[in-house]
Amino acid sequence: MNTKTLRVLLLRFGGLGDLLAVLPSIFYLRKTMPDGELTLVCREEYGGLFQDAGFVDRLVPAGGRRAAALFGGLSGADPETRSWAEGFCLAVTWMQKPPDPSLEEGLRSIGIPEVRVIALPALLAVPVSRFFFDATVSIIPGAGVNAPGFDECARLPVSERAVASARGPFAVVHPGSGGESKRWPLANFLEIVRRLADRGMPGVLVTGEAEEEPSFSGPLEEGGLPPGWTWLSRPALSGLAGLLAEASFYLGNDSGVTHLAAACGAKVLALFREDLAPAWRPFGRVRVLAARTLPEIGADRVWLALREENSFLE
């Protein structure tokens, strides 16, 4: 395979956590095809992390006209889209559900000779990120014993300009998640923040658009945070990645930000529902506490885990 002329189209739909689940796979492709041209179709605001890290060369917004042509073919596409679509030698897409036949048909109709669709099986024995990685390696084997392994590829490099300025130990807490059933009660997070502050540990509480409805953000606005803690609302992902890379530890739910923290190398304590933890636990330095429902995980259990993982909290 001549990687110097290889143009590869990569597709991953969904949220931030979905994209980060294929980070090791995409990093592997970058290492295996260092001179190839990798184009990633995804949500643009998330894909910027991969482009900044050098994993991919170009981004295509998942909701744009070029992405739409991948499903419908080029019969009605404008000349610019037709020109862009020409020359891809390989397309790889990672799917949560059984593959959509129209996607593979669309990719082949624009002239891509090799299309590989990697879909999760009904029964999964390993975490999603590991399954996708192993399946990707089976499609494009590396260079023998020198092929990069999962652990080598399971990390998002953070640029120096994105890293937070030098400071002492600090924590990052993210109490949100895209699904309400995946959220530990906000009152519990605030209790942990209070205990950390009582022991002199400063930190940052991060929220995003998904968890800033009045019922959630109201208690934060009314009660505030203890001294040494700040509330960071809707940060840019590049800046958040730098903050997470420098944090002493991170606490959060099953969310895209939790996956980002793990990918940036942070020490993570993640709170999961038992039915989701085996497949969706993040890779990296992660400890997972799980229960049938999130409220069943008591604040004392979380505090004990934080102290076990961070001796300076004793």
GUZA-272362 format. One record per residue (C-alpha): residue in one letter; x, y, z. Coordinates in Angstrom, 2 decimals. Layout:
N
> a  X  Y  Z
...
// end
This chain:
314
> m  0.00  0.00  0.00
> n  1.56  3.30  -1.09
> t  0.78  5.58  1.85
> k  2.25  8.62  0.11
> t  -0.68  8.78  -2.30
> l  -3.34  7.24  -0.08
> r  -6.42  9.33  0.64
> v  -8.55  7.82  3.41
> l  -12.03  8.88  4.49
> l  -12.94  8.27  8.13
> l  -16.49  8.58  9.45
> r  -17.69  8.74  13.06
> f  -21.07  10.13  14.02
> g  -22.38  11.00  17.48
> g  -21.20  13.01  20.46
> l  -17.83  13.74  22.01
> g  -17.66  10.43  23.90
> d  -18.53  8.52  20.72
> l  -15.69  10.19  18.85
> l  -13.18  9.65  21.64
> a  -14.07  5.94  21.68
> v  -12.35  5.69  18.27
> l  -9.39  7.89  19.21
> p  -7.04  4.86  19.54
> s  -8.25  3.58  16.16
> i  -7.65  6.88  14.38
> f  -4.28  7.40  16.09
> y  -3.33  3.90  14.94
> l  -4.24  4.77  11.34
> r  -2.17  7.95  11.59
> k  0.85  5.99  12.83
> t  0.35  3.27  10.23
> m  -0.12  5.75  7.36
> p  2.04  8.72  8.39
> d  2.15  10.17  4.87
> g  -1.43  9.43  3.96
> e  -4.14  12.08  3.81
> l  -6.79  11.36  6.45
> t  -10.14  13.14  6.24
> l  -12.55  12.80  9.17
> v  -16.32  13.26  8.94
> c  -17.70  14.09  12.39
> r  -19.15  16.92  14.42
> e  -16.76  19.74  13.63
> e  -16.54  21.15  17.16
> y  -15.23  17.80  18.39
> g  -13.06  16.88  15.42
> g  -10.89  19.94  15.99
> l  -9.22  18.06  18.85
> f  -8.07  15.37  16.41
> q  -6.90  17.87  13.81
> d  -4.96  19.90  16.39
> a  -3.28  16.70  17.56
> g  -2.25  15.82  14.00
> f  -4.34  12.66  13.86
> v  -6.23  13.83  10.75
> d  -5.46  16.31  8.00
> r  -8.95  17.55  7.17
> l  -12.40  17.74  8.75
> v  -15.80  17.49  7.11
> p  -18.81  18.60  9.22
> a  -21.22  15.71  9.67
> g  -24.19  17.91  8.80
> g  -22.71  19.57  5.71
> r  -23.36  19.07  2.02
> r  -20.26  16.97  1.49
> a  -21.30  14.53  4.20
> a  -24.81  14.38  2.73
> a  -23.33  13.35  -0.62
> l  -21.80  10.31  1.05
> f  -25.29  8.93  1.62
> g  -26.98  10.03  -1.60
> g  -24.12  9.66  -4.05
> l  -22.89  12.37  -6.38
> s  -25.75  12.46  -8.88
> g  -27.06  15.72  -7.47
> a  -23.82  17.02  -6.01
> d  -22.21  20.29  -7.02
> p  -18.89  20.25  -8.93
> e  -16.88  21.19  -5.84
> t  -18.26  18.23  -3.89
> r  -17.63  15.92  -6.84
> s  -14.03  17.08  -7.05
> w  -13.54  16.61  -3.31
> a  -14.92  13.05  -3.37
> e  -12.63  11.86  -6.13
> g  -9.52  9.96  -5.21
> f  -10.37  8.36  -1.87
> c  -8.88  4.87  -1.85
> l  -10.41  3.67  1.39
> a  -13.30  4.59  3.69
> v  -13.56  3.39  7.29
> t  -16.59  4.03  9.47
> w  -17.27  2.99  13.06
> m  -20.93  2.40  13.92
> q  -22.80  1.83  17.19
> k  -25.70  0.09  15.47
> p  -25.98  -2.26  12.51
> p  -24.62  -0.42  9.46
> d  -26.94  1.72  7.38
> p  -26.89  0.16  3.88
> s  -27.38  3.59  2.30
> l  -24.06  4.77  3.74
> e  -22.00  1.95  2.26
> e  -23.89  2.22  -1.04
> g  -23.29  5.97  -1.11
> l  -19.58  5.57  -0.42
> r  -19.20  3.03  -3.19
> s  -21.27  5.14  -5.58
> i  -18.79  8.02  -5.36
> g  -16.04  5.68  -6.47
> i  -14.35  4.60  -3.23
> p  -13.07  1.10  -4.07
> e  -12.66  -0.17  -0.51
> v  -15.27  0.48  2.17
> r  -14.93  -0.98  5.66
> v  -17.81  -0.67  8.12
> i  -16.99  -1.61  11.72
> a  -20.17  -2.11  13.78
> l  -20.57  -3.13  17.40
> p  -21.88  -6.67  17.94
> a  -24.99  -7.35  19.98
> l  -22.87  -8.88  22.75
> l  -19.65  -7.08  23.58
> a  -16.96  -8.73  25.72
> v  -14.53  -5.76  25.79
> p  -14.91  -1.97  26.05
> v  -16.10  -0.23  22.89
> s  -12.78  1.55  22.37
> r  -10.86  -1.72  22.50
> f  -13.28  -3.50  20.16
> f  -13.03  -0.73  17.57
> f  -9.23  -0.68  17.86
> d  -8.82  -4.44  17.42
> a  -11.21  -4.42  14.45
> t  -9.32  -1.53  12.85
> v  -6.00  -3.34  13.25
> s  -7.48  -6.43  11.62
> i  -8.45  -4.32  8.60
> i  -5.13  -2.50  8.25
> p  -2.35  -4.52  9.89
> g  0.65  -2.57  11.10
> a  4.30  -3.16  10.39
> g  4.77  -6.46  12.23
> v  6.26  -6.27  15.71
> n  6.64  -2.50  15.36
> a  2.91  -1.93  14.98
> p  1.60  0.47  17.64
> g  -0.48  -1.13  20.37
> f  -3.65  0.06  22.06
> d  -1.94  1.68  25.05
> e  0.41  3.62  22.78
> c  -2.52  4.97  20.75
> a  -4.91  5.62  23.65
> r  -3.83  9.17  24.41
> l  -4.72  12.62  23.08
> p  -1.66  14.87  22.92
> v  -2.40  18.36  24.21
> s  -0.55  21.29  22.70
> e  1.60  23.39  25.00
> r  -0.45  26.49  24.28
> a  -3.61  24.73  25.49
> v  -2.14  23.60  28.79
> a  -3.14  25.62  31.83
> s  -0.59  27.97  33.35
> a  1.55  26.54  36.10
> r  -0.30  26.12  39.40
> g  -0.38  23.85  42.41
> p  -2.58  20.76  42.81
> f  -6.19  21.27  41.74
> a  -9.23  19.16  40.86
> v  -11.72  19.31  38.01
> v  -15.32  18.26  38.61
> h  -17.90  17.87  35.83
> p  -21.38  17.11  37.21
> g  -23.18  16.83  33.88
> s  -24.00  14.29  31.21
> g  -26.11  14.22  28.08
> g  -28.61  11.83  29.70
> e  -30.36  12.58  32.98
> s  -30.23  8.92  34.07
> k  -26.42  9.10  33.81
> r  -26.11  12.03  36.23
> w  -25.11  11.66  39.85
> p  -27.18  14.12  41.95
> l  -25.75  17.63  41.80
> a  -26.06  17.94  45.59
> n  -23.61  15.05  45.93
> f  -21.07  16.72  43.64
> l  -21.36  19.93  45.66
> e  -20.81  17.95  48.86
> i  -17.58  16.50  47.42
> v  -16.47  19.98  46.35
> r  -17.10  21.23  49.90
> r  -15.03  18.40  51.39
> l  -12.19  19.09  48.97
> a  -12.26  22.79  49.80
> d  -12.22  21.99  53.53
> r  -8.93  20.15  52.95
> g  -7.43  23.05  51.03
> m  -7.90  21.52  47.57
> p  -8.91  24.18  45.01
> g  -10.60  23.30  41.77
> v  -12.80  24.03  38.80
> l  -16.40  22.93  38.33
> v  -17.15  22.60  34.60
> t  -20.59  22.68  33.00
> g  -21.76  22.59  29.41
> e  -24.91  23.39  27.49
> a  -26.54  20.02  28.21
> e  -26.63  20.55  31.97
> e  -27.23  24.28  32.25
> e  -31.02  24.25  32.33
> p  -32.41  26.23  35.30
> s  -33.19  23.14  37.38
> f  -29.54  22.19  37.25
> s  -27.66  25.48  37.19
> g  -30.00  27.20  39.69
> p  -28.41  25.63  42.79
> l  -24.97  26.65  41.53
> e  -26.06  30.24  40.98
> e  -27.83  30.46  44.32
> g  -25.36  28.66  46.58
> g  -22.12  29.44  44.83
> l  -18.91  27.49  45.37
> p  -16.52  27.49  48.34
> p  -13.32  29.58  48.36
> g  -10.71  28.34  45.92
> w  -13.27  26.96  43.48
> t  -14.45  28.52  40.22
> w  -17.33  27.70  37.89
> l  -16.28  27.31  34.23
> s  -19.26  27.45  31.87
> r  -19.12  26.05  28.33
> p  -15.34  26.19  27.82
> a  -13.74  25.70  24.41
> l  -12.66  22.08  24.06
> s  -9.03  22.91  23.35
> g  -8.77  24.94  26.56
> l  -10.66  22.32  28.53
> a  -8.27  19.63  27.28
> g  -5.35  21.66  28.59
> l  -7.03  22.12  31.96
> l  -7.75  18.39  32.24
> a  -4.20  17.45  31.27
> e  -2.86  19.51  34.20
> a  -5.46  18.53  36.83
> s  -4.42  16.49  39.85
> f  -7.57  14.42  39.39
> y  -11.00  14.54  37.77
> l  -14.47  13.49  38.96
> g  -17.43  13.11  36.62
> n  -20.30  11.06  35.25
> d  -20.49  8.94  32.12
> s  -20.02  11.85  29.71
> g  -17.97  13.11  26.81
> v  -15.95  15.32  29.16
> t  -15.06  12.28  31.30
> h  -13.81  10.50  28.19
> l  -11.83  13.62  27.30
> a  -10.27  13.76  30.76
> a  -9.14  10.15  30.44
> a  -7.81  10.71  26.92
> c  -5.77  13.69  28.14
> g  -4.08  11.50  30.75
> a  -5.90  12.75  33.83
> k  -6.45  10.52  36.85
> v  -10.21  9.90  36.59
> l  -12.92  8.77  38.98
> a  -15.97  8.05  36.81
> l  -19.53  7.33  37.98
> f  -21.45  4.91  35.78
> r  -24.64  2.92  35.62
> e  -23.83  -0.77  35.94
> d  -25.39  -1.61  32.57
> l  -23.17  0.90  30.74
> a  -19.85  0.58  32.56
> p  -18.46  -2.61  30.92
> a  -18.78  -1.29  27.36
> w  -18.36  2.45  27.82
> r  -15.75  2.82  30.56
> p  -13.02  5.19  29.34
> f  -9.49  4.02  28.66
> g  -6.56  5.42  30.62
> r  -6.00  6.04  34.34
> v  -9.63  5.47  35.26
> r  -11.41  4.06  38.28
> v  -15.13  3.41  37.80
> l  -17.75  3.34  40.54
> a  -20.97  1.77  39.30
> a  -24.47  1.07  40.59
> r  -27.85  0.16  39.13
> t  -28.85  3.84  39.35
> l  -26.51  6.75  40.00
> p  -28.24  7.98  43.21
> e  -27.39  4.62  44.79
> i  -23.72  5.68  44.86
> g  -23.38  7.57  48.12
> a  -21.16  10.61  48.62
> d  -19.17  8.75  51.28
> r  -18.31  6.00  48.79
> v  -17.06  8.55  46.27
> w  -15.09  10.42  48.92
> l  -13.44  7.19  50.08
> a  -12.45  6.35  46.51
> l  -10.97  9.81  45.99
> r  -8.91  9.46  49.16
> e  -7.72  5.99  48.17
> e  -6.57  7.28  44.80
> n  -5.09  10.55  46.08
> s  -3.00  10.21  49.22
> f  -2.69  13.99  49.65
> l  -6.40  14.08  50.62
> e  -5.73  12.06  53.79
// end
